[in-house]
Amino acid sequence: MAKHRFHCLFCHGYEQRGSESSGILAIDDVAPVPICLHVARNAAQMTKSVTIYTHGNAASAAEIQKAIGPVAPFTVDSRRITKFELGANQLGITIHFEDGSSKEEAFLGHKPKSALKSSFLAEQLGLGITAQGDLEVKPPFSETTLSGCFAAGDNSSFLKTTPNAVNTGANSAAGVASHVQSRKYGQKSLSEFMQAQKPA
């Protein structure tokens, strides 16, 4: 069923372009209205309409409905979902609801909530964690809440993409080099200088 549930609509969904309707599951990391609408707009590039499912969250459905505006090809459905299954002929995805009804979509866009693979390490080091479950870092070098400890890639960013991982890796490497060299001479690192310059 993974070929009909997509976490990134820049990479997936093109095979279903021109279909009547797709769905967005607006829970977990896709629940905030700005993120939900961003994902729905991506889906609308490939299907004629997009249904945003809030899985029983009427308050979220009302917020999203208010933000949609009059011209977007989006509808909001707050019914509780009981299961997903492959659509007819292995095409699309069928969404089954608590009321016994179902709806078929070309695909479903959704990004599950992030979780650190090695959360025990973050706990041992006392690293800050964001509300999204990522390591808390300071730009541009991705230094964590522990001085001299840097994080790069998916563990410290909402954008879990290869280009972002490469970028944060390069930035972290520069931060590490600056930190190590500064300690050699008993000075502040570039990251520490930059954080001190930020307005309170």
Summary of the structure (lengths in Angstrom):
residues: 200
radius of gyration: 21.0
end to end distance: 48.1
largest distance: 69.6
contacts: 587
relative contact order: 0.12
helix: 38%
strand: 22%
